[in-house]
Amino acid sequence: MSSEMVRNSDMAVKKFFRGKSVGNRISPFANVLINLFFIICSIICVAPILLIIAISFTDEKELLVNGYSFFPSKYSLKAYDYVISAGDTIWRAYGVSVIVTVLGTILSLAVICFYAYPLSRQSFKYRNFFSFFAYFTMIFGGGLVPWYMVYTQLIPIKNTIWVMIVPYLMNAWYMMIMRTFFKTTIHESIIESAKIDAPVSSGFSL
């Protein structure tokens, strides 16, 4: 298709829509309300964080007398001095939080992806069984006592950092979201094309 034909088609489309109201256009008043709503939600989310920062620079006696304030009348760095001078207790707690967050997120994402991807493929023979195996846990739960027995006796991770990571490696709801993501983004035709294009001698299979 030549550039002249493309230009003519664009002009025809613009002429057709000229003077017509676009379906997804909203009124200025509705636009103001939507923006105002999201601004209020943002303030509600950010305000507590700003208040905590202001409190961290507030003198302790000032807090007891006047309470919390975004603009303290008397500043102090004693809270930060305490954190720095506390030694291993504070830094160990921060270290545990960082390790659990980073390592737990990576491992959980890997386990959920490895479980969700086969379920998104029609060629997987046992996908109905493993889907039900995951969905069943969303309907019925053993309770706190069986949960404690599993992670302290069957899996000996009591009093270790792994007790804060292993129980949360698999989440059925997140697995369903990831399965839908794989199913909608990686179409079966792509897999079929890859199977056809892959060299037979390489032994590669999907």
N, C-alpha and C positions, 0 to 999 in steps of 0.2 A: 504494500500500500504506500503510495507516494505521500510526500509531505503536504501536497495540495489537497489531497483527499482527506487527510487527517484534519487539516485546517477547516475545510468545509464542513466536516462532521461536527467539529467542536462549535462552529458558528451556528449550526442547525440546532444543537442541543441548547446552547445559550438562548437562542431565539425562542425555542419552545418553552423554556422555563422563565423567560422574561415576563415580569409582571405577575407570576404565579407564586403563591405562598408555599414555602418549603414545609413538608410534613412535620419535620422534627424541630422546627423553629418555635421557641417559646417567647412569651411576651416579656417586655422589659421588667414589669412588676414581678412576674414569676422568677425571672433571672435574679433580681435583687433578693427575693425571699430565699432562694436556694443558696446563694452566696452567703447571705446572713446566717443561715442555718449552719453551714459548714464552718464559718468563722467562729460561731458560738461553740460548736463542738471542738474546734481546735483550741480555743481558750480554755475550755473545761479540761482538756487533756494536758495542756502545757502548764496551766496555773499551779497545780500541785508540785510539779518539778521545780518551778521558780520559787515557790514558797519554801521548799526544802533547802534550796541553795541559800536563800536569804536567812533561814534559821541557822544554817551552819556558820554564818558570819556574825550571828547575834550573841551578845553577852548572856551568860546563863542567868544572872540576876534579872536582866531585862526581860527574859522570857517568863520568869516567875511572877514578875510584877505586872507587865503589860500584855503578856501572851504572845502569840504568833503574829508576825507582821511582815508584809513584803518590803517595808522600808524601816528597818530597825534604827532606833535613835542612838544605840551604842553598839559598836562593832567589837568583835573579839575573834581571835584565831586559836582559842584554846581547844576547840573541837578538833582542829587539824593537828595541833600539838599532841593531843591524846592519841589520835590514830597513829601518828608517826612513832610516838614513844611506847605504844602498847606492845610492840615487838611481834613475836611469832604468832600470837593469838589472832590478831586482826588479819595479818597477811596470809596466814594459813586459811582462814575463812574465805578471804577473797580468792585465794588460789583454788580452793575446792569449788567455789561458784564458777570460776572461769573454766576449769577443767570439765565440770559437769555440763556446762552450757555448750562449749565447743565440741568436746568429744561426744557427748550425748546426741547433739544435733547431727553430727556427721554419721555416727553409727546408726541412729534411728532412720535417717534419710536413706542410707544404704539398704537397711533391712526392708523398709517399706517399698523401695523401688524394686528390689529383687523379688519380693513377693507379689507386687502389683503387676509387673510387666508380663509374666506368663499368663496371668488371669485375663489380660487384655487381648490375648491372641486366640483366635478361633481354633487354631491348630493344636492347642494344648489339650490333651485328652482328659485330664483330671481337673480342669478348671472349675467345673461345677462343684466338685467335692471340696476343693480348697476354698472356694468362695463361701460355701456354706459353713466351713470350718471357721472362717473369720467372722461371718455375720452372726453366727450363733453366740459368740462372745459379747456382742452388742445387746443381745436380748436377755441372756442369763449370765449372772456373775456368781462366783462361789462365795464371795464375801470376804471380810477382813481376815478371819481365822485361816481359811485355806490359803489365801494370798500370803500370809505371814509364814505358814508352814512350808510353802513351796520355795520361797526365797531365803529361808533360813536353814532348812533341812535338805530338801531336794537339790537346791542350788546353794551351796555354802558361801554366801556373800554377805553374811551378817557382819556388821561393824566394819565394812569396807566401803570404799567410794563407789564400788560397782552396784551397791544396793540403790543408789540414786540414778543409775543409768540403765541397768538391765531391765527393770520392770517397765520402762517406758520406750523400749526399742521398737515395739510393735503397737500400732494403734489402728483398729479396724476402720474407723471413720476416715483417717488420713489415707489409708490404703485404698478405700473406695474412690477418694478424690484423685489419687495418683493413677489408679487403674483407668478412670475416665479420661484423664489427661493423655495417657499412652494410647488409649483406644481412639481418641479423636484427632490426635496429632500424627500418629504413626499408622497410616491406613494399611489395610491388608494388601492393597495393590503394590505398595512400596516393598513389602516383604517378598511378594511374588516376583517382582522385578529383580530384586537383589538375588533371589535364588536362581533365576534364569541367567543373570549376568555373571554370577560367581563362577570361577573356573572349577570344573568338575574334579580336576586332578588335585586341587588344593585341599580337598576334604572339608571345606568351609561349609557350615550349615547354620541356619537361623531357626 
